[in-house]
Amino acid sequence: MSGQAASGTGATQELARPVNIPPRPALLIALQHEMSRDDPHIGKIARLINRDVAIAGNLLAIANSAMFNLGRHVETIEGAISLIGLNHCHALLTRLMARRVLAHGRMMMPRFWDVSEKRSWGMLHVARKMHIASPEAAHNFGLFSDIGIPLMMASFSSYPETLLLANRMETCGFVQLENQRHRINHAVVGAMLAEHWNIDADIVLAIRKHHSFEVLDNGSASSAVRELIAVHLIVEKAIQDFRHAVSGEWNSRGTLAMAALQLSDSDVSALCEELQTLFLSPGFRFPQ
C-alpha cells in the first residue's frame, strides 16, 4: 500500500511491516469443511460445535435470544441449527471465534467491540427488512468490516494516536490517514483476515472497498457488494446517531447509499430510528 510517512511533531516514522493475521481456528476449518459438502451432516456439525463448550453455550444463548427465537426454548445444538439455519450458524460461529481470537491484550478494545456488535446485528436487521443481500452475509460483513482495527492496534505502537486523530476528523479520510502513518489500512487488513479465514469472496471485496464509495455508482463491483457497503453506511449513521455523534461519511456519501438502495431521506430516518430502538432493546445483548 503506497503512502508517504507523515512528518512533523507527533508523526510516526514506523515503516510498514506485515500485520500479524491470526490463523483460522481449527474448529472453523472443520466446520467449513463439513458445511461445504453437497449434503452437510447436521449431526456431525453439531458434534463438532459441542466439542467447544463455550462456543456451544453461546450459540444456544443466541438461538434463544429475541433476535431469533419465536417463543420456544431450544435446548440442543441441532435445534439451534434448525432454527437459525446452517448458513447463519456459520456466520454466528465465525463471529464468536473471531471475538475469542482477537479480543485480548492490545486488541481488548471495549468501544470497538461494542460498535462491532451493533453494526453486525444492525446490518442483519436491515438486510432482513429490505430483503437485500443475505442476512448472514450482512451479519458477517458487519463484523469483519472494521476487524482490521484491533489487528492494526496490535501491530503498530502508534496506532492509538492514529485512532485519536481519526476521531477528531469531521470528514471522511480514515484510511488515508492510516496509509499515511502506517502504509496500510484497516480495510486492507480486514480483507486479508477474512480471505485467510475463508469468508465469502463478496464479503472480502466489500471489506476491502467499504471506504471506497465510488464502487456504489461506477458498476465496478457486484450488486451484492454495493448493497453491503450501502447498508453499512446506513447502519454506521444509526450508530453515530445513537452515540450523539456525526457520521462524516454519511454526510459526504449518504446520497450514494440512498441511490444504490433506492431509498429516500425519510426511509433512512425510519431505518435509523428502528436501529436505535434495537440497540436499546433488552433482547439485543448477545453472548460475546
N, C-alpha and C positions, 0 to 999 in steps of 0.2 A: 504494500500500500504506500503510495507516494505521499509526500508532505515533508516540509522542512521543519526541523525542531524550532519551537518558539524561542525567542531571545528576550532578554530584559530581566528585570527584577522578578523573582518568583517563578521564572520559567524553568521547566525541566529540561535537562540535557540527556535524558535517558535515550539510549539507542533502541530501536525496535529489536525485539527478540521473540522467538516463538512463545506464544502463550500456552501454558500447560492445559491440554484438553484431557479431562478425565476419561479413562476407558469406559466403554459401555459395560454396565453391570452384567455379571454372568446370568442373573435371573432374567434380565431384559433380553439378552441374547436367546436364552432358551424359550421364552415366551414368544418372541418374534418368529423364531424358527417354527414353532408349532402353529402359530396363528397364520403363517404364510401358506400353510398346506391348503390344498383344494377343499379338503373336508376336515377342518380343525376338530380335534377331540376335546370337548369341553371338560370331560373328567380329567384328562391329563393336564390341561391348563390349570384347572382348579388345584390339582395336586402340587403343581409347581408353585403356585401362589401360596398355598398352605405351608410350604417349607419355610417361608419367612413370616413368622408370627406377627410381627409389627405391621408389615405391608398388608397381610390378610385382614388384620383387625381394622386398619384404616380404610381399606376398600369396603368392608362391611358397614362401617360407620357412614361412609359417603352414600352407599346404596340405600341406607335407611334415613338419609337426610331429606329435608324438604325439597331439595333440587330434583331428586329422582323418585322418591317413594310416593305412592298414591294412597297410603294409609295402612298398608300391610307390612309386617315386620319380616325382613329377610334374615335368615339365620345361617345360611351356608354360602360359600363362595360360588357354588354352582347357581344358587338362587340369585346372587348378585350379578353374575354374568348374564343370566337370562333376563333380569330386569333392565340392566343398563345397556346391554348389547356388547358383543365381542370387541368391535372397533373402539367403542368409547371406553371399555375397560382397559384396552391398550393405552389410550391417551391418559387415563387416570393413573395407571400404574407407572407410566413414564414420568408423570408429574411427581408422584410420590418418591420415586427413586432419584430423580434429579434433585429434589429438595434434600434428601438424605446425603447425597454425594457432595452437594455444594454449600449447604448452609452451616458452615463451621469455620473457625479461625477468622481470617480477614474477610471471608465471604459470609459471615454471620451478620447480615445487614437487615435488621427488622423492618425498616421502612421499605426497602426494596421488595422483600418477600410479601409484605402486606399489599403493596401495589400489584405485584405479580399475581397474587391470589384474586384480587378484584378484577384485574384485566382478563385472566383466563376464564373465570366464571361469567364475567360481563360479556365476553365475546361468544361464549356458549349461548347465553340468553338471546343476544341479538341474532345470531345465526338461526336459532330455533324460530324466533318470532318472524323473521323475514324470509325464511326458507331459502337462504343462500349459503353457498359453500356447504360444508358438512359440519355438524356440531362438534364432532371430535377433532376435526382439523382446526376449527376456530379455537377450541379449548387448548389444543397443543400449541398453536401459534401464539396464543395469549401468554402461555408460559414461557416459550422459548424466544419470543421477540427480543427481550432485553436480557436474556440469560448470560450474554457476554459481559455484562457489567460486573457481577461478582468475580468472573474469571479475570477481567482486567484488574480488579481490585487486588486479587491475589498475586498478579504478575508485576505490577508497577507500584513502587513505593509512593510515588507522587500522585497516584490516581485519586485519592480523596480530595486533593486540591483541584483536580480536573472536574470532579463532580460539583464541588463548591462553586467553581466558576460557571459551570453549566447551569446550575440552579439560579444563578444571578442573571442569566441571559433572558432578555424579554422576547427575543425572536428565536426561530429555529437555527440550528447550527452546531448541535451537539457533536455529530460525527466529524464535522470539520475541525472542531476543537480537539477531539481525540486524535485525529490524524496528525494534527499539527504538533501535539505534545508527545504522542506515543507511536506515530507512524502506523497505526492500526486502529480500528474502532470496534465498538461492541457489536455492531450489526454483522460485521465480518466474522468476529469471534463466535458469536451465537450461531451463525450458519455453519461454521466449522464443527461445533459441538453437535448440532442437530444432524448434520450429514454423517458424522462419526458414529452417532447413536442410531443410524439407520431410520431417521424420520423421513416421512414422505417428501419427495423432491419439490412439490409445490410449496410446502411449508418452509423448506430450506431456502428456496428462492425468495419467498415473501419475507423471511427474516433478514436476508442479505439486503433487500431493497426497501425495507419498511420506512426508511427515512429518505428514499429517493422517489419523491412523489410524482416525478414525470411519468412513471410507469402507469399512473392512473388514467392518463389520457393519450398516450402515444402508441398503444397497441403492441408494445414490446414484450408484454407478459400475458399469460393466460387469464381468462376471466376469473378463475379461482384465486389466483394470486392477487389480482386487482381488488376483488371483493374482500379478501382477508386484510389487505392494507387499508382499505376504506373503512371497514368496520373497526379496525384498530384505532384509527383516528377519532372515530365517534366515541369509543369506549375511553380513550385517553382524555377526551374532553370531559366526559362524565366524571372520571376520577379526579381531574383537576377542579371541576365544579364542586365535587364532594369535599375536597380539601380547601375550598375557598381560594383557589389559585387560578391562574390564567394559563391556558394552553396556547403557547406561541405558535405551535404547528397548526392547530386548528384555525387560528386567526389568519394564517397565511396560506393554508392549503385546504381548508374545510370545504370550499366550493368544489374542489376536485373530487372529494369524497362524496359529496351530495350528488354530483353529476354521475359518478360511477355507479351509485346505488339508486339513482333516480328518486332522491328524497328532497323534501322541501325543508326550509328552516323550522317550520312547525313540527314536521316529522322528527327531526333531530332533537328538538327540545323535548318532545314527548318521550323519545327513547332515553334521553339523558335523565329525565325525571324517573322513569321506570328503573333505570340502573341505580340511581341514588337510593331509591326505596329498597331495591335488592340488597345494596351494601349495608343497609341498616336492619334488615330483617333477621329475626332470631335464627332462621334456618340457613343463613349464609355462611356461618363459620364452619369450616371443614377441618378434619384432622390434617396435620402437617407431616 
